[in-house]
Amino acid sequence: MTKVLVKLNKIALDFGSYLLFDTDELEIKESSRIGLIGENGAGKSSLAQLILEEIKPTQGHIQLNTNNIGYLEQVSDNIPYDFNFDGRLLSELNIPYGTSEFSGGELSKLRILEVFSSHYDLLILDEPTSHLDKEGIEFLIRTIKNYDGATLIISHDRRLLNECVNEVWSIEEQSIHVFSGNYDDYKREIEKERESLYHQKEIQDKEIKRLEASISDAKIHAEKILIGRKGANHRSLSSRMTKEKGTVQKGIMQSAKNMQNRIDSMEEIKLPEEKVLPIFEEADIKTDHNRFPIIFNYIDITAGNKLLIESLNLQISRGKITALKGNNGTGKTTIIEYVKGAFNNKLDIITFSKNAELGFYNQLSYLEFKHRTEPLLEYVSKHTSVSKYLLKEMLNDLKFTDNDFERSISTLSGGEAVRVSLFLTLISGDNLLILDEPTNYLDIDTINVLETYLNTYPGTVLLTSHDVEFLENVADEVYKIENKKLKKIK
C-alpha cells in the first residue's frame, strides 16, 4: 500500500482578514508527482510553508508522516559556498569553478545541485526554472524524472509541468482543485468543464425563457377572463358561468405561480468570470530623435578577470525591442550592468542619446523587498510621482486588493514582488527601458500583460530573457551570445 506522507484535513489559511484558500482533504503520497499552479499571490508558496510547518493554518490539521522534506525556496540570495559540488556536474551546467561571482542562472543551478544532492521523502521545488537557461531546464527535468521520492513542484513553466507531474493542484477562487494528469491534461479538463457549464447554462436560460413566456401568456389569459367576468356580471349572465370562469382564472394563475416557483427553485449556474487583463496608463515619455539611443563602442565585456564578450559592437535601434539571449554566465546580465554603470557614471565606453532617460529592472531586484518593512502602497508612492488615487487603481488592476496596500512588502510572494518592481520600472516615464529577465516568477496572465504593454510602448527597450515564447511575441531584434561573440538571429 502506498504510504501517505502528508495529509491536509479541512485546511484554511487566512492572510489577515483575507482567505487565501481552503480545502477539504489533500494527500501527498510517496509516489506523488504534483504540480501546484495558480496566480501570483494565490497562496502556492504559503501552502509549501504549511507543509514545512513554517506557518500554521487558520483552521484544520496537517498530518506529517515524515520529517524528511527538502525545499528549494523561490526567493533566495544565499550562495552555498561550503558545499562540495561535483566538478563533472559543474562542467555539464557551465558553472565556473573556484569563484564566488555567479549570474542569477548559475546561482539557481548551484541551489538545484545542492537540494538534489540529498535524498528526501518529499521534495518541494518553488519556481525551480526561474533564471535557468535551456541546458539548466533540461538538466532539471532529467533530474526530477529520475528522482526516487515524491515531488511537489510550484511552477508556471508548462513544459516542466507536462514532463514531470501526473497530478495538478490548482488554487482558484480561494479553493484547491485536484486534477489527474499533467498540465495539458488539466487544461483539457478545465476546457471540458467550461464547455459543459456553458451548455448547461444555455439549456437553463432557454427553459427560464420558455417558462417566463408561459407565465406572461397565462397572466394575459387570466386578465381576459377577469374582464369577461366583469362584463358577464354587468349583463347579469348566470352565476354558474361566472363561477366557472372564476375557477378557470384561478387555475391559470396557480399554474403561473407554479412555473414561477420552478424558476425560483432553479440553482443558478454561474459561469466562470472572464479574466480581464490589467491595463495601466502609460506614463508620458520624452521624445528621443536619435536613431540609436545606445551604441556599444567595440568594448570587451568582462566579469572580474573573465572575458565574456570580445569587442562588443552593437547599436540599439530607437523604438525597437532588442533582446539578448544565451546560456547562463555568457554575459547577458553583465551587459545590462555595463549599461547602468556607464549611464550613471557618464562613461564614454557606451554612447547614449542626450535625451535618453533610462529605467532599469534587474532580475534579482525583488530580493530588496525581503529587508523592507514599509506597507506596499507607501513604498510604491515613494518611488513614483503618480498620485495615490491612480496608484491604487493600477495596483488593483495588477490583482492587489485594498487589504494588500497595508501589507509589509517583505511579505510579498516572489511573483508579487516581481510585479511591483517591474511595475515601478514601466510607469517611470523613462524612454529607454533596460529589463533583465522580466518574466521570471510571473504567472501566465501577467506575462501576457507585459507583452501587451511592451508592444505598445513608444520608447526603446533592451531586454534579456530565456523565455522563447515571450521573445517571439515582443522582440523586434534578437542577438545570441555564443563563443564570446554577439550574433544577430532575428
C-alpha positions as CSV (number, residue, x, y, z in Angstrom):
1,M,0.0,0.0,0.0
2,T,1.3,3.4,-1.0
3,K,2.4,5.4,2.1
4,V,0.8,8.8,2.7
5,L,3.5,11.3,3.5
6,V,1.3,14.4,4.1
7,K,-2.4,14.7,4.8
8,L,-4.2,18.1,4.9
9,N,-7.6,17.9,6.7
10,K,-10.1,20.7,6.2
11,I,-7.3,23.3,5.9
12,A,-8.0,27.0,5.7
13,L,-5.4,29.8,5.5
14,D,-6.1,33.4,6.0
15,F,-3.8,36.4,5.4
16,G,-5.1,39.0,7.8
17,S,-8.9,39.1,7.1
18,Y,-8.5,37.7,3.6
19,L,-9.0,34.0,2.9
20,L,-6.1,32.7,0.7
21,F,-7.6,29.2,0.3
22,D,-9.4,26.3,2.0
23,T,-9.7,22.6,1.1
24,D,-11.4,19.5,2.5
25,E,-8.7,16.9,2.2
26,L,-5.5,16.6,0.3
27,E,-2.8,13.8,0.3
28,I,0.8,13.6,-0.8
29,K,1.9,10.0,-1.3
30,E,5.4,8.6,-1.6
31,S,4.8,8.2,-5.3
32,S,3.3,11.6,-5.9
33,R,4.4,13.9,-8.7
34,I,2.3,17.0,-8.1
35,G,2.3,20.3,-9.9
36,L,0.9,23.3,-7.9
37,I,-0.3,26.2,-10.0
38,G,-2.2,29.4,-9.5
39,E,-1.9,33.1,-10.0
40,N,0.8,35.1,-8.2
41,G,-0.3,35.7,-4.6
42,A,-2.8,32.8,-4.7
43,G,-1.0,31.1,-1.8
44,K,1.2,28.5,-3.6
45,S,4.3,29.2,-1.5
46,S,2.2,29.6,1.6
47,L,0.9,26.0,1.1
48,A,4.5,24.9,0.9
49,Q,5.2,26.7,4.2
50,L,2.3,25.0,5.8
51,I,3.7,21.6,4.9
52,L,7.1,22.7,6.2
53,E,5.4,23.8,9.4
54,E,6.9,27.3,9.0
55,I,3.4,28.7,9.4
56,K,0.2,27.4,10.9
57,P,-3.2,27.0,9.2
58,T,-6.1,29.2,10.4
59,Q,-8.1,26.1,10.8
60,G,-7.7,22.4,10.1
61,H,-4.9,19.9,10.7
62,I,-1.8,18.8,8.8
63,Q,-0.7,15.2,9.4
64,L,3.0,14.7,8.6
65,N,4.2,11.1,8.4
66,T,7.7,12.1,7.6
67,N,10.1,14.8,8.7
68,N,12.5,14.2,5.7
69,I,11.3,17.1,3.5
70,G,13.5,19.1,1.2
71,Y,12.8,22.6,0.0
72,L,14.1,24.7,-2.9
73,E,12.7,28.1,-2.0
74,Q,11.5,30.6,-4.6
75,V,13.4,33.6,-3.4
76,S,17.0,33.2,-2.1
77,D,20.2,35.1,-2.4
78,N,22.2,32.5,-0.4
79,I,25.2,31.1,-2.2
80,P,26.2,27.6,-1.0
81,Y,29.9,28.4,-0.6
82,D,30.7,25.5,1.7
83,F,29.1,22.8,-0.4
84,N,31.4,20.2,-2.2
85,F,30.0,20.2,-5.7
86,D,30.7,17.5,-8.3
87,G,33.1,19.0,-10.8
88,R,31.6,16.9,-13.6
89,L,28.1,18.4,-13.0
90,L,29.5,21.9,-12.7
91,S,31.1,21.4,-16.1
92,E,28.0,20.0,-17.6
93,L,26.0,23.0,-16.5
94,N,28.7,25.5,-17.5
95,I,29.1,26.8,-13.9
96,P,32.5,28.3,-13.2
97,Y,34.6,26.6,-10.5
98,G,36.6,28.3,-7.8
99,T,34.7,31.6,-7.8
100,S,32.1,33.5,-5.8
101,E,30.8,35.5,-8.7
102,F,27.7,33.9,-10.2
103,S,25.0,35.0,-12.5
104,G,21.4,34.6,-11.5
105,G,21.1,31.4,-13.6
106,E,24.4,30.0,-12.3
107,L,23.2,30.6,-8.7
108,S,19.9,28.8,-9.4
109,K,21.8,25.8,-10.8
110,L,24.0,25.7,-7.7
111,R,21.0,25.7,-5.5
112,I,19.4,22.9,-7.6
113,L,22.5,20.8,-7.3
114,E,22.6,21.3,-3.6
115,V,19.0,20.3,-3.0
116,F,19.2,17.2,-5.2
117,S,22.5,16.1,-3.5
118,S,20.4,14.6,-0.6
119,H,17.5,12.2,-0.7
120,Y,14.2,13.4,0.7
121,D,10.9,11.5,1.0
122,L,9.3,14.7,-0.3
123,L,11.0,17.4,-2.3
124,I,9.2,20.8,-2.7
125,L,10.5,22.9,-5.6
126,D,9.3,26.5,-5.7
127,E,9.6,28.0,-9.2
128,P,12.8,26.0,-10.0
129,T,13.1,27.0,-13.7
130,S,13.4,30.8,-12.9
131,H,16.7,32.2,-14.2
132,L,17.6,28.9,-15.9
133,D,18.8,28.6,-19.5
134,K,17.8,25.8,-21.8
135,E,20.6,23.5,-20.6
136,G,19.6,24.1,-17.0
137,I,16.0,23.3,-17.6
138,E,16.9,20.1,-19.5
139,F,19.1,19.0,-16.5
140,L,16.3,19.9,-14.0
141,I,13.7,17.8,-16.0
142,R,16.0,14.8,-16.2
143,T,16.9,15.0,-12.5
144,I,13.2,15.2,-11.4
145,K,12.2,12.3,-13.6
146,N,15.0,10.1,-12.1
147,Y,14.3,11.3,-8.5
148,D,13.3,8.5,-6.1
149,G,10.9,10.4,-3.9
150,A,7.7,12.4,-4.0
151,T,7.8,15.9,-5.6
152,L,5.6,19.0,-5.2
153,I,6.5,21.5,-7.9
154,I,5.3,25.1,-7.8
155,S,5.7,26.4,-11.3
156,H,4.3,28.4,-14.3
157,D,6.6,26.5,-16.7
158,R,4.2,24.5,-18.9
159,R,6.9,22.2,-20.3
160,L,8.2,21.3,-16.8
161,L,4.6,20.6,-15.6
162,N,3.9,18.4,-18.7
163,E,7.0,16.3,-18.3
164,C,7.4,16.0,-14.6
165,V,3.9,15.8,-12.9
166,N,1.0,13.4,-13.0
167,E,-1.3,15.3,-10.8
168,V,-2.2,19.1,-10.7
169,W,-3.3,21.1,-7.7
170,S,-4.8,24.4,-8.9
171,I,-5.5,27.2,-6.5
172,E,-8.5,29.0,-8.0
173,E,-11.2,31.2,-6.4
174,Q,-9.7,30.5,-2.9
175,S,-10.0,26.7,-3.2
176,I,-7.6,24.0,-4.2
177,H,-8.8,21.8,-7.0
178,V,-7.2,18.5,-7.9
179,F,-6.8,17.1,-11.4
180,S,-5.3,13.9,-12.7
181,G,-2.6,14.1,-15.3
182,N,-0.1,16.7,-16.4
183,Y,-0.6,20.4,-17.3
184,D,-2.1,19.7,-20.7
185,D,-4.5,17.2,-19.2
186,Y,-5.5,19.8,-16.7
187,K,-6.1,22.4,-19.4
188,R,-8.2,19.9,-21.4
189,E,-10.3,19.0,-18.3
190,I,-10.8,22.7,-17.5
191,E,-12.0,23.4,-21.0
192,K,-14.2,20.4,-20.9
193,E,-15.8,21.5,-17.7
194,R,-16.2,25.0,-19.1
195,E,-17.9,23.8,-22.2
196,S,-20.2,21.6,-20.1
197,L,-21.1,24.5,-17.9
198,Y,-21.8,26.8,-20.8
199,H,-24.1,24.1,-22.3
200,Q,-26.0,23.6,-19.0
201,K,-26.3,27.4,-18.7
202,E,-27.7,27.6,-22.3
203,I,-30.3,24.9,-21.5
204,Q,-31.3,26.6,-18.3
205,D,-31.6,30.0,-19.9
206,K,-33.8,28.5,-22.6
207,E,-36.0,26.8,-20.0
208,I,-36.3,30.0,-18.0
209,K,-37.2,32.0,-21.1
210,R,-39.9,29.4,-22.0
211,L,-41.4,29.4,-18.5
212,E,-41.4,33.2,-18.4
213,A,-43.2,33.3,-21.8
214,S,-45.8,30.8,-20.5
215,I,-46.2,32.9,-17.3
216,S,-46.8,36.0,-19.4
217,D,-49.3,34.2,-21.6
218,A,-51.1,32.8,-18.6
219,K,-51.4,36.3,-17.0
220,I,-52.8,37.8,-20.2
221,H,-55.3,34.9,-20.4
222,A,-56.3,35.3,-16.8
223,E,-56.7,39.1,-17.3
224,K,-59.1,38.5,-20.3
225,I,-61.1,36.1,-18.2
226,L,-61.3,38.7,-15.4
227,I,-62.5,41.3,-17.9
228,G,-65.1,38.8,-19.3
229,R,-66.3,38.0,-15.8
230,K,-66.9,41.7,-15.1
231,G,-68.8,42.0,-18.4
232,A,-70.9,39.0,-17.5
233,N,-71.8,40.4,-14.2
234,H,-72.8,43.7,-15.8
235,R,-75.0,41.8,-18.3
236,S,-76.5,39.7,-15.5
237,L,-75.4,36.3,-17.0
238,S,-75.9,33.2,-15.0
239,S,-73.8,32.9,-11.8
240,R,-72.8,29.4,-12.7
241,M,-71.0,30.6,-15.8
242,T,-69.3,33.4,-13.9
243,K,-68.1,30.9,-11.2
244,E,-66.7,28.6,-13.9
245,K,-64.8,31.5,-15.4
246,G,-63.5,32.3,-11.9
247,T,-62.4,28.8,-11.4
248,V,-60.5,28.7,-14.7
249,Q,-58.9,32.0,-13.9
250,K,-57.7,30.7,-10.5
251,G,-56.3,27.6,-12.2
252,I,-54.4,29.6,-14.7
253,M,-52.9,31.9,-12.0
254,Q,-51.9,28.8,-9.9
255,S,-50.3,27.4,-13.0
256,A,-48.4,30.6,-13.5
257,K,-47.4,30.6,-9.8
258,N,-46.1,27.0,-10.1
259,M,-44.0,27.9,-13.1
260,Q,-42.5,30.9,-11.2
261,N,-41.7,28.6,-8.3
262,R,-39.9,26.3,-10.7
263,I,-37.8,29.2,-11.9
264,D,-37.1,30.4,-8.3
265,S,-36.1,26.9,-7.3
266,M,-33.5,26.5,-10.1
267,E,-29.9,26.7,-8.8
268,E,-28.2,29.5,-10.7
269,I,-25.5,28.2,-13.0
270,K,-22.6,30.7,-12.6
271,L,-20.2,30.9,-15.5
272,P,-16.5,31.5,-14.7
273,E,-15.6,35.2,-14.7
274,E,-13.8,36.2,-17.8
275,K,-10.3,37.2,-16.8
276,V,-9.8,40.9,-17.5
277,L,-6.1,41.5,-18.1
278,P,-4.9,44.6,-16.2
279,I,-4.1,47.6,-18.2
280,F,-2.5,50.7,-16.6
281,E,-1.9,54.0,-18.1
282,E,1.4,54.6,-19.8
283,A,3.5,57.4,-18.5
284,D,4.3,60.3,-20.7
285,I,7.9,59.9,-22.0
286,K,10.3,62.4,-23.5
287,T,10.7,62.1,-27.3
288,D,14.1,60.9,-28.5
289,H,15.0,61.6,-32.1
290,N,18.4,59.8,-32.1
291,R,18.3,56.8,-34.4
292,F,20.4,54.8,-32.0
293,P,19.8,55.7,-28.3
294,I,22.6,53.3,-27.2
295,I,25.8,52.4,-29.0
296,F,28.4,50.0,-27.7
297,N,31.8,51.1,-29.0
298,Y,33.8,47.9,-29.5
299,I,34.2,47.1,-25.8
300,D,35.2,43.9,-24.0
301,I,32.6,42.7,-21.5
302,T,34.3,41.1,-18.5
303,A,33.3,39.8,-15.1
304,G,36.3,40.1,-12.9
305,N,39.2,38.7,-14.9
306,K,37.0,36.6,-17.1
307,L,36.3,37.8,-20.7
308,L,32.7,37.2,-21.6
309,I,32.2,39.1,-24.9
310,E,35.0,40.3,-27.1
311,S,34.9,43.7,-28.8
312,L,31.1,44.2,-28.5
313,N,29.8,46.5,-31.3
314,L,26.1,47.0,-31.0
315,Q,23.6,49.7,-31.9
316,I,20.2,49.7,-30.2
317,S,17.6,51.0,-32.6
318,R,15.1,53.7,-31.4
319,G,11.6,52.5,-30.8
320,K,12.5,48.8,-31.1
321,I,12.6,46.0,-28.6
322,T,16.1,44.4,-28.7
323,A,16.6,41.1,-26.9
324,L,19.7,39.3,-25.8
325,K,19.7,35.6,-25.3
326,G,22.4,33.0,-24.4
327,N,23.3,30.4,-21.8
328,N,23.7,31.3,-18.1
329,G,27.0,33.1,-17.5
330,T,27.6,34.2,-21.1
331,G,27.3,37.9,-20.2
332,K,23.6,39.0,-20.7
333,T,23.2,40.5,-17.3
334,T,26.7,41.8,-17.3
335,I,25.9,43.8,-20.5
336,I,22.9,45.3,-18.6
337,E,25.2,46.2,-15.7
338,Y,27.7,47.8,-18.1
339,V,24.8,50.0,-19.5
340,K,23.7,51.0,-16.0
341,G,27.3,51.8,-14.9
342,A,28.2,53.7,-18.0
343,F,25.0,55.8,-17.8
344,N,25.1,56.6,-14.1
345,N,28.9,57.4,-14.2
346,K,28.8,59.0,-17.7
347,L,31.5,56.7,-19.1
348,D,32.2,57.0,-22.8
349,I,32.6,53.3,-23.4
350,I,28.9,53.4,-24.3
351,T,27.3,56.3,-26.2
352,F,23.9,57.4,-25.1
353,S,21.5,59.8,-26.8
354,K,21.4,63.1,-25.0
355,N,17.7,62.7,-24.4
356,A,18.0,59.2,-23.1
357,E,16.2,58.6,-19.7
358,L,16.9,55.0,-18.6
359,G,14.7,52.8,-16.4
360,F,16.4,49.6,-15.1
361,Y,14.8,46.3,-14.0
362,N,17.3,43.8,-12.5
363,Q,16.3,40.1,-12.4
364,L,17.2,40.0,-8.6
365,S,15.9,43.4,-7.6
366,Y,12.9,41.8,-5.9
367,L,15.3,40.5,-3.2
368,E,15.4,44.0,-1.8
369,F,11.9,43.7,-0.5
370,K,12.8,40.9,1.9
371,H,14.6,43.5,4.1
372,R,12.0,46.3,3.9
373,T,9.1,46.9,6.3
374,E,7.1,49.6,4.6
375,P,3.5,48.9,3.6
376,L,3.1,48.2,-0.1
377,L,1.2,51.5,-1.0
378,E,3.6,53.6,1.0
379,Y,6.7,52.0,-0.7
380,V,5.3,52.4,-4.2
381,S,4.2,56.0,-3.6
382,K,7.8,56.9,-2.6
383,H,9.2,55.6,-5.9
384,T,6.8,57.3,-8.3
385,S,5.2,60.7,-8.9
386,V,1.8,59.1,-9.8
387,S,-1.0,60.1,-7.4
388,K,-2.1,57.7,-4.7
389,Y,-5.6,57.5,-6.2
390,L,-4.2,56.4,-9.6
391,L,-1.7,54.1,-7.9
392,K,-4.5,52.3,-6.1
393,E,-6.4,51.8,-9.4
394,M,-3.2,50.4,-11.1
395,L,-2.4,48.1,-8.2
396,N,-6.0,46.8,-8.2
397,D,-5.6,46.1,-11.9
398,L,-2.4,44.1,-11.0
399,K,-4.5,41.9,-8.7
400,F,-3.6,43.7,-5.4
401,T,-6.6,44.2,-3.2
402,D,-7.2,47.2,-0.9
403,N,-6.1,44.9,2.0
404,D,-2.8,44.4,0.3
405,F,-2.0,48.1,0.4
406,E,-1.1,47.9,4.2
407,R,0.9,44.7,3.9
408,S,4.6,44.9,4.5
409,I,6.4,44.5,1.2
410,S,8.6,41.9,2.8
411,T,5.5,39.5,2.9
412,L,5.0,39.6,-0.9
413,S,5.5,36.4,-2.8
414,G,8.2,36.2,-5.4
415,G,5.7,36.7,-8.2
416,E,4.1,39.6,-6.4
417,A,7.4,41.3,-5.6
418,V,8.5,41.0,-9.2
419,R,5.2,42.5,-10.3
420,V,5.7,45.5,-8.1
421,S,9.4,46.0,-9.1
422,L,8.6,45.7,-12.8
423,F,5.5,47.9,-12.4
424,L,7.6,50.7,-11.0
425,T,10.0,50.5,-13.9
426,L,7.3,50.5,-16.5
427,I,5.5,53.6,-15.1
428,S,8.7,55.5,-14.6
429,G,8.2,57.7,-17.7
430,D,11.7,56.7,-18.9
431,N,12.1,56.5,-22.7
432,L,14.6,53.6,-22.6
433,L,13.8,50.5,-20.6
434,I,16.5,48.0,-19.6
435,L,14.9,44.8,-18.5
436,D,16.8,41.8,-17.2
437,E,14.8,38.5,-17.3
438,P,11.5,40.3,-16.7
439,T,9.3,37.2,-16.9
440,N,10.9,35.3,-14.0
441,Y,8.3,34.3,-11.4
442,L,5.4,35.9,-13.3
443,D,2.2,33.9,-13.9
444,I,1.0,33.5,-17.5
445,D,-1.7,36.2,-17.3
446,T,0.9,38.8,-16.1
447,I,3.3,37.8,-18.8
448,N,0.5,38.5,-21.3
449,V,0.0,41.9,-19.7
450,L,3.8,42.6,-20.0
451,E,3.8,41.6,-23.7
452,T,0.8,43.9,-24.4
453,Y,2.5,46.8,-22.6
454,L,5.8,46.4,-24.4
455,N,4.2,46.0,-27.8
456,T,2.5,49.4,-27.3
457,Y,5.4,51.2,-25.6
458,P,6.7,54.0,-27.8
459,G,10.2,54.1,-26.4
460,T,13.2,51.8,-26.8
461,V,13.7,48.5,-24.9
462,L,16.8,46.4,-24.3
463,L,16.0,43.1,-22.5
464,T,17.3,39.7,-21.7
465,S,15.2,36.5,-21.5
466,H,15.3,32.7,-21.7
467,D,11.5,32.7,-22.4
468,V,11.3,31.6,-26.1
469,E,7.6,32.3,-26.4
470,F,7.9,35.8,-24.8
471,L,10.8,36.7,-27.2
472,E,8.7,35.6,-30.2
473,N,5.9,37.8,-29.1
474,V,7.8,41.0,-28.3
475,A,11.3,41.2,-29.8
476,D,12.0,43.1,-33.0
477,E,15.7,42.1,-32.9
478,V,17.3,39.2,-31.2
479,Y,21.0,38.7,-30.5
480,K,22.6,35.5,-29.2
481,I,25.8,35.4,-27.2
482,E,27.9,32.4,-28.1
483,N,31.7,31.8,-28.0
484,K,32.2,35.3,-26.7
485,K,30.6,36.9,-29.7
486,L,27.2,38.5,-30.4
487,K,25.3,37.1,-33.3
488,K,22.1,38.6,-34.7
489,I,19.5,35.8,-35.2
490,K,16.4,38.0,-35.8
